[in-house]
Amino acid sequence: MSTTVMSDAVMMPVTESQTETTNLTTEVEFAEYDCCGLTDECTPAYMDRIRERYKGKWICGLRGEAVKEEIMRSGRLICIEEAMTRHMMFRRAS
């Protein structure tokens, strides 16, 4: 049995605002994480999303997962700030 896939490509002109948005999301820069001091490359848009999620802190994926784990195992609903504080206290204690 054979299948034929047909598509209608539509050419749309690129506007100036789309070009600016594309340039913003594809530029990569190096940034040092607030949590561990390591440096990683990322886009400014991604950094903004992470900082928004973690109350202005630029934290790595490992710390982000640790914060989620703190929230899950707390037994009650806690905010991200409290989860980050608990994680930092745990790190200092170990």
C-alpha positions, 0 to 999 in steps of 0.5 A: 500500500502506498501513500501520497502526501500532498501539500500546498505551500503558501509563500508569505512575506516576512515582515520587519517585526518577524525578522526582529523577533527571529533575531532576538530568539536566535542570538545566543549569549553566555550567562553565569547561573546564580545557583552554582556559578557555572556558565551556559549559553542560551538565548535572552528569551529563554533567560527571561522565562527562567528568571520569571519562573524562579523569582528573578533568579537565573538557575540551572536545570538541575536546580530547577528540578531540585526545586520541583522535587521540594515542592512535590515532597513538601506534603503541602502547597508551597511557593517556588521561593520557599522550595528554593530556600529549602533546597539551599538549606539542604545544600548548605547542610550537606 
